[in-house]
Amino acid sequence: MIVMIVDEPWTQVLDSCVADLLSQQHMVHPIDAVQLAAGLGINVAFDASQAGRARLVRLGRAAGAVQQAVLLRPEPRAERIQWAVAHEIGEMLAHQVCGALGMDPREASPGERERLANQLATRLLLPAHWFAEDALQCDWDLVTLKQRYTTASYELIARRMLDFPPPAVISVFDQGRLSFRRAAPGRSAAAVMPLEWSCWREIHSAGSVAQRNNGPFRVRGWAVHEPGWKREILRLDGRSEIAELSATD
């Protein structure tokens, strides 16, 4: 069994594994997962008939090496394609991560392998050694980070913020309903504060960016609105006070 990845040793191994791969492939950001796959000798093709978003297949051997391909279901969003390819690369890297920790990947359940691949895919698109510095420089502004990391979705970028200090709470609203709220990996957050509701109402209505301050707390909100769909993302900052609003799951 693989213990879920929330502690520092796991994080260091994941970040190191991804950093080594990106360095070996001479990748620069924004990371293009399709380009990365090509560098690894993995072909990317589309298969509209498949049920899942992506799957890795082995095509046979050539020159003594196993030939692989990622088959993708066509998607209207470029970020979804990037995530799907990054996830399949993460599936490949999972064996390396387990080996670095002296664990047998065959002992992992399908759900554990899936979560590990998700962790690796996130780091492939948002590498720790770049993201942390960029986020601090722009004071965790979601729009600025999206301009920098164009292949990652707004929500993925927002969730990635939780992996780094200072403590924060990220909330995502879809069509007027709270769909995600976390304080940190492995930690849940208390109920939405009035300060957050005030900020959310403004950006939900106006489709804009807003900020509210109250004592030690600051909340910023970004509207990600499209025809037929409204999503808003909030980040609540409050230094040590954030820890008092969260509890271990």
C-alpha positions in Angstrom: 0.0 0.0 0.0 1.2 3.5 -0.8 0.6 6.1 1.9 -0.9 9.2 0.4 1.5 11.9 -0.5 1.1 14.8 2.0 4.3 14.6 4.0 7.7 16.2 3.2 9.7 13.1 2.1 7.1 12.2 -0.5 6.9 15.7 -1.7 10.7 16.0 -2.1 10.8 12.7 -4.1 8.0 13.8 -6.4 9.5 17.3 -7.0 13.0 15.8 -7.5 11.7 13.2 -10.0 9.9 15.8 -12.1 12.8 18.3 -11.9 15.3 15.7 -13.1 13.0 14.7 -16.0 12.4 18.3 -17.2 16.1 19.1 -17.0 17.0 16.0 -19.0 14.5 17.0 -21.7 15.6 20.6 -21.6 12.1 21.8 -21.0 11.2 25.4 -20.4 7.9 26.8 -19.3 5.2 26.8 -20.0 5.6 23.1 -20.0 4.1 21.5 -23.2 3.2 17.9 -22.1 2.8 16.9 -25.8 6.3 18.1 -26.5 7.6 16.3 -23.4 6.0 13.1 -24.5 7.6 13.4 -27.9 11.0 13.8 -26.2 10.4 10.6 -24.3 9.6 8.8 -27.5 5.8 8.7 -26.9 3.6 9.4 -29.8 0.3 11.3 -29.2 -2.7 10.6 -31.3 -6.5 11.1 -31.0 -9.1 8.4 -30.7 -12.6 9.7 -30.6 -14.1 6.2 -29.9 -12.5 5.7 -26.5 -14.4 6.2 -23.3 -11.7 7.7 -21.1 -9.8 10.9 -21.7 -6.5 9.3 -22.4 -4.7 5.9 -22.3 -1.2 4.7 -22.8 -0.7 1.9 -25.2 2.3 -0.2 -26.3 2.7 -0.5 -30.0 5.5 -3.1 -30.1 9.3 -2.9 -30.2 11.6 -1.1 -32.6 15.4 -1.1 -32.3 15.1 -3.0 -29.0 12.9 -0.3 -27.4 9.2 -0.5 -26.5 7.2 1.9 -28.7 4.4 3.7 -26.8 1.6 6.1 -27.6 -0.9 8.2 -25.8 -4.3 8.0 -27.3 -6.5 11.0 -26.5 -10.2 11.6 -26.7 -10.6 15.0 -28.6 -11.3 17.8 -26.2 -12.3 21.4 -26.8 -9.9 22.7 -24.2 -6.1 22.7 -24.7 -5.6 22.5 -21.0 -7.5 19.2 -20.8 -5.3 17.7 -23.5 -2.2 18.9 -21.6 -3.5 17.4 -18.4 -4.4 14.1 -20.0 -0.9 13.7 -21.5 0.8 14.8 -18.3 -1.2 12.2 -16.4 -0.1 9.4 -18.7 3.5 10.5 -18.3 2.9 10.5 -14.5 1.7 6.9 -14.8 5.1 6.1 -16.2 7.0 8.0 -13.6 5.1 6.4 -10.7 7.4 3.3 -10.9 10.4 5.5 -10.6 9.0 7.3 -7.5 8.1 4.0 -5.8 11.6 2.7 -6.5 13.2 5.8 -5.0 11.2 5.1 -1.8 11.9 1.4 -1.8 8.3 0.5 -2.5 6.8 -2.0 -4.9 4.4 -0.3 -7.3 2.6 -3.6 -7.8 1.3 -3.3 -4.3 -0.5 -0.1 -5.0 -4.3 -0.2 -5.6 -5.7 1.4 -8.8 -6.9 4.3 -6.8 -3.5 4.9 -5.2 -1.8 4.7 -8.6 -4.3 7.2 -10.0 -3.6 9.7 -7.2 0.1 9.3 -7.6 -0.2 10.0 -11.3 -2.3 13.1 -10.5 0.4 14.4 -8.2 3.1 13.9 -10.8 1.0 15.4 -13.6 0.4 18.5 -11.5 4.1 18.9 -10.9 4.9 18.4 -14.6 2.7 21.3 -15.6 3.5 23.4 -12.5 7.1 22.4 -11.4 7.8 23.4 -7.8 11.2 24.9 -8.5 9.6 27.5 -10.9 6.1 27.8 -9.5 7.0 28.8 -6.0 9.3 31.6 -7.1 6.9 32.9 -9.7 4.0 32.8 -7.3 5.8 34.7 -4.6 7.0 37.4 -7.1 3.4 38.1 -8.3 1.9 37.7 -4.8 -0.1 34.6 -5.8 -2.1 36.5 -8.4 -4.0 33.8 -10.4 -4.3 35.8 -13.6 -0.5 36.5 -13.7 0.3 32.9 -13.0 -2.1 31.7 -15.7 -0.3 34.0 -18.2 2.9 32.3 -17.2 1.7 28.7 -17.1 -0.7 28.7 -20.0 -0.9 24.9 -20.3 -2.4 24.5 -16.8 -6.0 25.4 -16.0 -7.0 28.1 -13.6 -8.2 25.6 -11.1 -5.1 23.5 -11.2 -3.0 26.6 -10.6 -5.1 27.6 -7.7 -5.0 24.2 -6.1 -1.2 24.1 -6.6 -0.9 27.2 -4.4 -1.8 25.1 -1.4 1.4 23.1 -1.7 3.5 26.2 -0.7 3.6 28.6 2.2 2.2 30.9 3.4 -1.0 29.1 4.5 -4.1 29.9 2.4 -7.6 28.6 1.7 -8.7 28.0 -1.9 -12.4 27.9 -2.8 -13.9 27.2 -6.2 -17.5 28.0 -7.1 -19.2 26.6 -10.1 -22.6 27.9 -11.3 -23.1 29.6 -7.9 -22.2 26.6 -5.8 -19.1 25.8 -3.8 -17.4 22.9 -5.5 -14.0 22.8 -3.8 -12.6 24.3 -0.6 -9.3 23.3 1.0 -6.8 24.8 3.3 -3.8 22.6 2.4 -3.1 19.0 1.2 -4.7 16.7 3.7 -6.5 19.5 5.5 -10.1 20.8 5.2 -11.2 24.3 5.8 -13.9 25.9 7.9 -17.1 27.4 6.5 -16.8 30.2 4.0 -16.4 33.5 5.9 -18.6 36.6 5.4 -15.6 38.4 3.9 -15.3 35.7 1.3 -19.0 35.7 0.5 -18.8 39.4 -0.1 -15.9 39.1 -2.5 -17.6 36.1 -4.3 -20.9 38.0 -4.8 -19.0 40.8 -6.5 -17.0 38.7 -9.0 -19.9 36.4 -9.7 -22.1 39.3 -10.6 -19.5 41.5 -12.4 -17.2 38.8 -13.9 -14.2 40.7 -12.6 -11.4 40.6 -10.0 -12.0 41.7 -6.5 -10.3 41.9 -3.1 -11.5 42.3 0.5 -9.5 42.9 3.7 -10.5 42.5 7.3 -8.0 42.5 10.1 -5.4 39.7 9.4 -7.5 38.3 6.5 -7.3 39.1 2.9 -9.4 37.5 0.2 -9.0 37.8 -3.5 -11.3 36.5 -6.1 -11.0 35.9 -9.9 -13.9 35.2 -12.2 -13.4 32.6 -14.9 -16.6 33.1 -16.9 -17.4 31.5 -20.2 -20.6 31.3 -22.3 -23.0 29.1 -20.4 -20.7 28.6 -17.4 -19.6 30.7 -14.4 -16.6 29.7 -12.2 -15.1 31.8 -9.5 -11.9 31.1 -7.5 -11.1 32.7 -4.2 -7.8 32.7 -2.2 -8.0 33.6 1.5 -4.8 34.7 3.2 -4.3 35.1 6.9 -0.9 33.9 7.9 -1.1 31.8 11.1 -4.8 32.5 11.5 -5.4 30.2 8.5 -4.2 27.2 10.5 -6.8 27.9 13.1 -9.5 27.8 10.4 -8.5 24.3 9.2 -8.5 20.8 10.7 -6.8 17.6 9.7 -8.9 15.2 7.8 
